Amino acid sequence: MPQYLFKMTKLTFSLLILLSLSFCASDGPADSFNYEEPVEEDTTEAGELIWSDEFNGNGAPNSSNWTYDIGHGDSGWGNNEVQYYTDEAKNVRVEDGKLIIEALKEGGEWTSARIKTQGKRSFQHVTVKAKAKLPQGSGTWPAIWMLGVDISEVGWPASGEIDIMEHVGKNPGLVHSSLHTPSSYGNTQNTSSTEVPDFNDSFHVYEAEWTSDSIIFKVDGDVFYTYSPSEKNGDTWPFNDDFFIIMNIAMGGNWGSDAQYETGGLKNGIDPDLTEARMEVEYIRVYAN
């Protein structure tokens, strides 16, 4: 899936900014607010914490960190996806200490949300961890991923893509991590997968440890895929620039579509009994490497 390196010294959390805003689950844009909250200590091996969103409070995602993709995109966001992305509270909100991204079937059509740090926060050679619980249902396609900030100039896949976590509902419990580069992209991308049987019932930490030499993917601290090409050049390693973070739920599409439910020759194969799909994210954290 498609500005500047965000550098910070280690945060000292001695003051909690108290906010009180009402949350209205309407069809209009979600109310926006900013906040800083102390993070729980991460006991896993990682470098200095340089940025995080703990999704505390209630309302819209922090506008200092996140913006939105809106609409159907070009050719279903390049993947023949069927959902319409919105910035409305019904599809994306912070609720009870978690980010909620929710795809909804409305009058036979699907709405969802895709949020990103593009233009807000970008990173290079970092470790990214996201603690998330994934939706279930054939036709769902949740993802936590990254794109190069130069995508507008060089296009895809020259920009590079780091897929920290993808899950397609037609293959429940099989979580994928992938890299897209000019030499290996689309159906030929560098990829691997691992079993997460309780993906929908429990939260798991999905992680990419990105250095100047390799990108290592983990679930709950367990390594299942390492990418480190022997020859690193623009074709095999477009990963020496800043990247921004994206989180979304797509519906259907080239990979997410379940052939048994497809109609009209379209990649619209979604379980007809499915009416909603929700991804919950407790936090996303970025560490220096």
C-alpha positions in Angstrom: 0.0 0.0 0.0 0.9 4.4 -1.0 8.3 16.0 5.4 11.2 16.1 7.0 12.9 13.9 9.5 11.2 14.4 12.9 13.9 14.7 15.5 13.3 15.1 19.2 15.3 14.7 22.3 13.9 12.3 24.8 10.6 13.5 26.2 10.3 14.4 29.9 6.7 13.9 30.9 6.2 15.9 34.1 3.1 17.7 33.1 -0.2 16.2 31.9 -2.2 18.6 29.7 -5.8 18.2 30.9 -8.4 18.6 28.2 -12.1 18.1 28.2 -13.9 18.0 24.8 -17.2 16.4 23.9 -17.2 13.7 21.2 -20.0 13.7 18.7 -20.4 10.6 16.5 -22.0 12.5 13.7 -21.7 12.4 9.9 -19.5 15.5 9.9 -15.7 15.6 10.5 -14.6 14.3 13.9 -13.8 17.0 16.4 -10.0 17.6 16.5 -7.8 18.2 19.6 -4.2 18.0 20.6 -2.7 16.3 23.7 0.5 15.0 25.2 0.4 12.0 27.6 3.0 10.0 29.3 3.7 6.7 27.7 4.0 3.4 29.6 7.6 2.1 29.8 8.4 -0.3 26.9 10.4 -3.2 28.4 11.3 -4.6 25.0 14.7 -3.8 23.4 14.5 -0.5 21.6 16.4 2.7 21.3 15.4 6.1 22.5 11.7 6.9 22.1 11.5 9.9 19.7 7.8 10.1 19.0 4.5 8.3 19.9 0.8 8.6 19.9 -0.8 6.9 22.8 -4.4 7.7 21.7 -5.5 9.0 25.1 -8.7 11.0 25.3 -11.8 11.0 23.1 -12.4 12.7 19.8 -10.5 13.0 16.6 -6.9 11.8 16.1 -4.3 14.4 17.1 -4.2 16.9 14.3 -0.5 17.6 15.0 0.2 14.0 14.0 -2.4 12.9 11.5 -4.1 13.9 8.3 -6.5 12.0 6.1 -6.9 10.5 2.6 -10.4 11.1 1.3 -12.4 9.5 -1.4 -12.2 6.5 -3.7 -8.7 7.3 -4.9 -7.4 6.7 -8.4 -8.5 3.2 -9.5 -9.5 2.3 -6.0 -6.2 3.6 -4.5 -4.3 1.7 -7.2 -5.7 -1.6 -6.0 -9.3 -1.6 -7.1 -10.5 -1.2 -3.5 -14.2 -0.5 -3.1 -14.3 1.7 0.1 -14.8 5.5 0.2 -12.4 7.0 2.8 -13.8 9.8 5.1 -12.6 11.9 8.0 -15.9 11.4 9.8 -16.1 10.2 13.4 -18.1 7.1 12.4 -15.0 5.9 10.5 -12.1 7.3 12.6 -11.9 8.4 16.2 -10.0 8.1 19.5 -12.2 6.4 22.0 -11.4 5.0 25.5 -7.7 5.2 24.9 -7.6 3.6 21.5 -7.6 4.7 17.9 -10.6 3.2 16.1 -10.7 2.8 12.4 -14.0 1.4 11.4 -15.3 0.3 7.9 -19.0 0.5 7.6 -21.5 -0.9 5.0 -24.0 1.8 4.3 -26.7 1.3 1.7 -24.7 -1.3 -0.1 -21.5 0.8 -0.2 -18.5 0.8 2.2 -16.9 3.7 4.0 -13.7 3.6 5.9 -10.7 5.7 7.0 -7.0 6.1 6.1 -4.9 8.3 8.3 -1.3 9.3 7.8 1.5 11.4 9.2 2.4 12.8 5.8 3.4 16.5 6.2 3.2 16.1 10.0 5.8 13.5 11.1 8.4 11.6 9.1 11.2 9.3 10.1 14.3 7.5 8.8 16.1 4.4 10.2 13.8 3.9 13.2 11.9 1.2 14.9 8.1 1.5 14.6 5.8 -0.4 17.0 2.0 -0.5 16.8 -0.1 -2.4 19.3 -3.3 -3.3 17.5 -6.3 -5.6 17.3 -7.4 -6.4 13.8 -10.8 -6.8 12.1 -12.1 -10.1 10.8 -14.3 -11.0 7.9 -13.7 -12.0 4.3 -13.0 -8.9 2.2 -11.3 -6.9 4.9 -7.7 -5.6 4.4 -6.3 -3.6 7.3 -2.7 -2.3 7.1 -0.1 -0.4 9.1 2.6 0.8 6.7 5.0 3.5 5.5 5.7 5.4 2.2 8.7 7.6 1.2 8.0 11.3 1.5 9.2 11.8 -2.0 6.4 9.7 -3.5 4.9 12.9 -5.2 8.2 13.5 -7.0 9.4 10.0 -7.9 6.2 8.0 -7.8 5.7 4.4 -6.6 7.6 2.1 -6.2 10.6 4.3 -6.5 9.6 5.9 -3.2 9.8 2.6 -1.4 7.1 1.0 0.8 7.4 -0.7 4.2 4.4 -2.8 5.1 4.6 -3.4 8.8 1.4 -5.3 9.0 -1.2 -6.4 6.5 -4.0 -9.0 7.0 -6.5 -10.1 4.4 -9.7 -11.5 5.9 -10.0 -14.4 3.4 -6.9 -15.8 5.1 -7.7 -15.3 8.8 -4.8 -15.3 11.2 -2.0 -14.9 8.6 -0.2 -11.6 9.0 2.1 -10.3 6.3 5.0 -7.9 6.2 6.5 -6.7 2.9 8.9 -4.4 1.1 8.2 -2.8 -2.2 11.2 -1.5 -4.2 11.8 -0.7 -7.9 13.3 -4.2 -8.3 10.6 -6.0 -6.4 7.0 -4.8 -6.1 3.4 -5.7 -6.5 3.1 -9.5 -6.7 6.9 -9.9 -6.8 7.6 -8.0 -3.6 9.9 -9.2 -0.8 7.5 -10.6 1.7 6.9 -13.1 4.5 4.0 -14.0 6.8 3.4 -15.4 10.3 0.5 -16.9 12.1 -1.4 -14.8 14.7 -4.4 -17.0 15.5 -6.1 -14.5 17.9 -5.6 -11.5 15.7 -9.2 -10.4 16.3 -9.5 -11.2 20.0 -6.2 -9.8 21.4 -3.8 -6.9 20.9 -0.4 -7.7 19.4 2.7 -5.5 18.8 3.5 -5.3 15.1 7.1 -4.0 14.6 9.6 -2.9 11.9 13.2 -2.4 13.0 14.7 -0.3 10.1 18.4 0.5 10.0 20.8 1.5 7.3 21.5 -2.1 6.7 18.3 -4.1 7.1 14.6 -4.0 7.9 13.5 -6.7 10.5 9.8 -7.5 11.1 8.5 -8.8 14.3 5.2 -9.7 16.1 5.3 -9.4 19.9 9.1 -9.2 19.7 9.5 -12.4 17.7 11.4 -12.0 14.4 9.8 -13.6 11.3 11.3 -11.7 8.4 14.5 -9.9 7.6 15.3 -7.9 4.5 18.9 -7.1 3.8 19.9 -7.2 0.2 23.6 -7.8 -0.4 23.7 -5.0 -3.0 22.0 -1.8 -1.8 21.1 0.7 -4.5 18.2 2.7 -5.7 16.5 -0.4 -7.1 16.9 -2.6 -4.1 17.1 -0.2 -1.2 15.1 3.1 -1.5 15.2 3.2 2.3 17.7 6.0 3.0 15.1 8.8 3.0 12.3 9.9 5.3 9.0 7.9 5.4 5.6 8.7 6.8 3.2 6.3 8.6 -0.3 5.2 7.3 -3.0 3.2 9.0 -6.2 2.1 7.2 -8.8 -0.6 6.5 -9.4 -1.3 2.8 -12.3 -3.4 1.6 -12.0 -5.8 -1.3 -9.3 -4.8 -3.9 -6.7 -6.8 -5.8 -5.6 -8.7 -2.7 -8.4 -8.3 -0.2 -11.2 -9.4 -2.5 -12.5 -12.9 -2.0 -13.2 -14.5 -5.4 -16.3 -16.4 -4.2 -18.1 -13.2 -3.5 -17.0 -11.2 -6.6 -19.6 -9.8 -9.0 -19.5 -8.1 -12.4 -15.8 -9.0 -12.9 -14.8 -6.5 -10.1 -12.5 -7.0 -7.1 -15.5 -6.5 -4.8 -15.5 -9.8 -3.1 -16.7 -9.1 0.5 -18.8 -11.4 2.7 -22.3 -10.1 2.0 -23.2 -10.7 5.7 -20.4 -8.4 6.9 -21.6 -4.9 7.9 -18.7 -3.5 9.8 -15.0 -4.1 10.4 -12.9 -2.4 13.2 -9.2 -2.0 13.8 -8.2 -0.8 17.3 -4.7 0.6 18.0 -3.6 1.2 21.5 -0.4 3.0 20.5 2.1 3.7 17.8 5.7 4.4 18.9 8.9 5.3 17.1 12.4 4.7 18.4 15.8 5.9 17.2 18.1 3.2 15.9 
